[in-house]
Amino acid sequence: MSESSDGHYRRCVAPYYARLGSRLGYAMLLSRTRHFGWYEPGESPWRFTLAMRRMEVIAARKLALPPGSRVLDAGCGVGDVARTVARVTGAEVTGVDGIASDIAIARRRSADAPGGGGRTRFLSADYHELPFPDASFDGLYTMESFVHSADPKRALAEFHRVLRPRGRLGMLEYSSTPEGRLTPAAYTVLRRVCELSAMPAMLMLTHGRLEQLLDDAGFAVESVQDATPNVLPMLRAFSVLGSVPYGLARAVGHGDALVNAMSGVEMYRHQETWRYHIYVATKR
């Protein structure tokens, strides 16, 4: 690993997910999965699992790859997305992540899972320096993991390297509103959420910036879909759940201590600061 990416991960990303609030929140609400769900109009915001599986299916279909394809999940967490992608597409999915405990959970869940579990494998690795030869994969995706990157250009260069020519790239990620288009209060909230949640790339990737970086890295961007309306119901639910604990923590001067409650409340309150996009690109 490079000094910058490894250092950022050890100092910021891993400690964020190791916090008691993060571990309890993700475990109790989302069974340790860490991504938003896709909601249809009028659907209950509390159906977290259904919405997350639907988002995973959308990610799989966006790749548009035939059975037997080799796919990389860059930032796989506990492997739920990888298993869905394997089941829906018939692909062989390799997941990489820097949190050893998540890799252990991913392996255990895949061993017990029907369907796509047998077509997945998981490795501890940094997606800024992937341990694979050139042109190893037919497809690659990220699911809300790229925002943790301290060096997006380096990561995209690695994605380009390990994909075969015309290989497919799917990215389900946030972008942020430039500081000059926000009130000082809104930008302060955005910056604080990104700092506390170890998401430096979200501040770097202002609206339209990832498309530019993809082009610079040698990808042809095929489509960019704004899925913000489809993830907002889940964020609204998080805002409701977090409002009381966050309010109590703020009252005693410790609002930042409850990072996830703070993020849910403030990001729903300041929806003008961010968007959620689904990017599809092809290696040139």
Buried (B, 14 or more C-beta within 10 A) or exposed (E): BEEEBBEBBEEBBBEBBEBEBBEEBBEEBBEBBBBBBBBEEEBEBBBBEBBBBBBBBBBBEBBBBEEEBBBBBBBBBBBBBBBBBBBBBBBBBBBBBBBEBBBEBBBEBBEEBEEBBBBBBBBEBBBBEBEBEEBBBBBBBBBBBBBBBBBBEBBBBBBBBBBBEEBBBBBBBBBBBEBEEBEEEBBBBBBBBBBBBBBBBBBBBBBEBBBEBBEEBBBEBBEBBEBBEBBBBBBBBBBBBBBEBBEEBBEEEEBBBBBBBBBBBBBBEBBEBBBBBBBBBBBE
